[in-house]
Amino acid sequence: MNVFAIRHGETAWSLNGQHTGKTDVPLTDNGRRLAARMRPVLAANPFGLVLCSPMRRARETCELAGLGDRAIIDSDLVEWNYGKYEGLTPKQIDEVAPGWLIFRDGCPGGEAPKQVSARVDRVIARSRDVSGDTALFAHGHLLRVFAARWIGLPARGGQHFLLNTGTLCVLGYYHEIPAVRIWNRPLLDEAT
């Protein structure tokens, strides 16, 4: 059993480094192109479960990747609630909270790592309950916590998993031990 964890395609906010939690921004043209690259990779897999964040950028990525008709919207996959940091860049946040780290500190007026970890743990349990592979369409910080929790680390472990937009990750097992198979893999055009 594998979990295919797919971060949504590029948005104007992700391109600018703005923290995008509850703001429902669409994909850029490049983001749609990145999402469409997933289609041939995912088409061969029958997936026992397809879960998607309710946010537009994740739903659009799922549709363009060819799994929209099978997706179940799961609010546990929504991005971290950034509270007062919504829309801010890391540089702007550092001006008001030097040394801030989301995986350790959470967000004022938003979510704490423990809250995000609880949501991720529910998705992990749901994925492990399925016969066959699972596809998840979600967001950067949430999927980084997902990877950490998958291998038994606390939410803070997400700081070790960098994740770009429109990339593919696969989590599975090594001798029944949860493991990371592929992480942050960009899908290249066939012509390149």
C-alpha positions in Angstrom: 0.0 0.0 0.0 1.3 3.4 -1.0 0.1 6.9 -0.4 0.6 9.3 -3.3 0.8 12.8 -1.7 0.4 15.5 -4.3 0.8 19.2 -3.5 -1.4 21.5 -5.6 0.0 23.3 -8.5 1.5 26.8 -8.4 -0.6 29.8 -7.3 0.2 33.5 -7.4 0.6 33.3 -3.6 2.9 30.3 -3.6 5.0 31.9 -6.3 5.4 35.0 -4.1 6.0 32.9 -0.9 2.8 34.1 0.8 1.3 31.7 3.4 -1.9 30.5 1.9 -4.3 28.7 4.2 -7.9 29.6 4.0 -7.6 32.1 1.2 -9.0 30.3 -1.9 -6.6 31.3 -4.7 -6.7 29.6 -8.1 -3.9 28.0 -9.9 -1.7 30.0 -12.3 -1.4 28.8 -15.9 1.9 27.2 -14.9 0.1 25.6 -12.0 -2.5 24.1 -14.3 0.3 22.8 -16.6 2.1 21.2 -13.6 -1.1 19.5 -12.4 -1.9 18.1 -15.9 1.6 16.5 -15.9 0.3 14.2 -13.1 -2.4 12.6 -15.3 -0.3 10.0 -17.1 1.6 9.1 -13.9 -1.6 8.5 -11.9 -3.7 7.1 -14.7 -2.2 3.6 -14.4 -3.1 3.3 -10.7 -6.6 2.1 -9.7 -6.4 3.8 -6.3 -8.5 2.4 -3.5 -9.1 6.0 -2.2 -8.7 9.5 -3.5 -9.0 12.3 -1.0 -8.8 16.0 -1.7 -8.7 19.2 0.2 -11.8 21.4 -0.2 -9.6 24.3 -1.4 -10.0 25.3 -5.1 -6.2 25.0 -5.8 -6.2 21.3 -4.6 -9.5 20.4 -6.3 -8.3 21.9 -9.6 -5.1 20.0 -9.4 -7.0 16.8 -8.7 -9.3 17.4 -11.7 -6.4 18.2 -14.1 -4.5 15.1 -12.8 -7.5 13.0 -13.9 -8.9 11.9 -10.5 -11.5 14.5 -9.8 -14.4 12.2 -10.6 -13.3 9.8 -7.9 -12.2 12.3 -5.2 -13.8 12.6 -1.8 -13.5 16.1 -0.3 -11.8 15.8 3.2 -11.7 18.9 5.3 -8.8 17.3 7.3 -6.6 18.0 4.2 -7.1 21.8 4.3 -3.9 23.7 4.7 -2.6 24.9 8.1 -4.7 27.8 9.4 -2.2 30.6 9.4 -4.4 33.0 11.5 -2.7 36.4 11.7 0.1 35.2 9.3 -2.3 34.5 6.4 -1.0 36.1 3.2 2.3 37.1 4.8 5.7 36.0 3.5 8.3 34.4 5.8 10.3 37.7 5.7 7.2 39.7 6.8 6.6 37.2 9.6 10.2 37.4 10.7 9.9 41.1 11.2 7.2 40.6 13.9 8.3 37.2 15.2 12.1 36.6 14.7 13.0 33.0 14.5 9.4 31.8 14.0 9.0 28.3 12.8 5.5 27.0 12.0 6.2 23.4 12.8 7.3 24.5 16.3 5.3 27.6 17.0 2.1 27.3 15.1 0.2 30.5 14.2 -1.3 33.2 16.4 -5.1 33.2 15.8 -4.6 30.0 13.7 -3.6 26.4 14.4 -1.0 24.8 16.7 1.2 21.9 15.4 -0.8 19.6 17.7 -4.1 20.5 15.9 -2.6 19.9 12.5 -1.1 16.7 13.7 -4.5 15.4 14.8 -6.0 16.1 11.4 -3.2 14.4 9.6 -3.4 11.4 11.9 -7.0 10.9 10.9 -6.1 11.0 7.2 -3.3 8.5 7.9 -5.7 6.1 9.7 -8.2 6.4 6.8 -5.4 5.7 4.2 -4.2 2.7 6.1 -7.7 1.3 6.3 -8.0 1.0 2.5 -7.2 -1.9 0.3 -4.9 -0.5 -2.4 -3.2 2.8 -2.8 -4.4 6.3 -1.8 -4.0 9.6 -3.6 -4.1 12.8 -1.5 -4.3 16.3 -3.1 -3.4 18.9 -0.5 -1.0 21.6 0.6 2.7 22.2 1.4 2.8 22.5 5.2 0.1 20.0 5.8 1.8 17.4 3.6 5.1 18.0 5.3 3.4 17.2 8.6 1.8 14.2 6.9 5.3 12.8 5.9 6.6 13.3 9.5 3.6 11.7 11.1 3.7 8.8 8.5 7.2 7.8 9.7 6.4 8.3 13.4 7.9 11.8 14.0 6.0 14.6 15.7 4.5 17.4 13.6 7.8 19.4 14.1 9.5 16.8 11.9 7.8 18.4 8.9 10.6 21.0 8.9 12.8 18.4 7.3 10.6 17.8 4.2 10.8 20.6 1.7 8.0 20.5 -0.8 7.5 22.4 -4.0 4.2 23.0 -5.8 3.0 20.5 -8.4 5.3 17.7 -7.1 4.6 14.0 -6.4 5.5 12.2 -3.2 5.0 8.5 -2.4 4.9 7.1 1.1 4.9 3.4 1.8 6.6 0.7 3.8 10.0 -0.9 4.1 9.4 -4.3 5.7 6.2 -3.1 7.3 8.0 0.0 8.7 6.4 3.3 7.4 8.9 4.9 4.9 9.3 7.7 2.4 9.7 6.2 -1.1 9.7 9.4 -3.2 9.7 13.0 -2.0 9.2 16.3 -3.9 9.6 14.8 -7.3 8.9 17.2 -10.1 7.3 15.7 -13.3 9.2 16.8 -16.4 7.8 17.4 -19.8 8.3 14.4 -22.0 10.3 16.6 -24.4 12.9 17.4 -21.8 
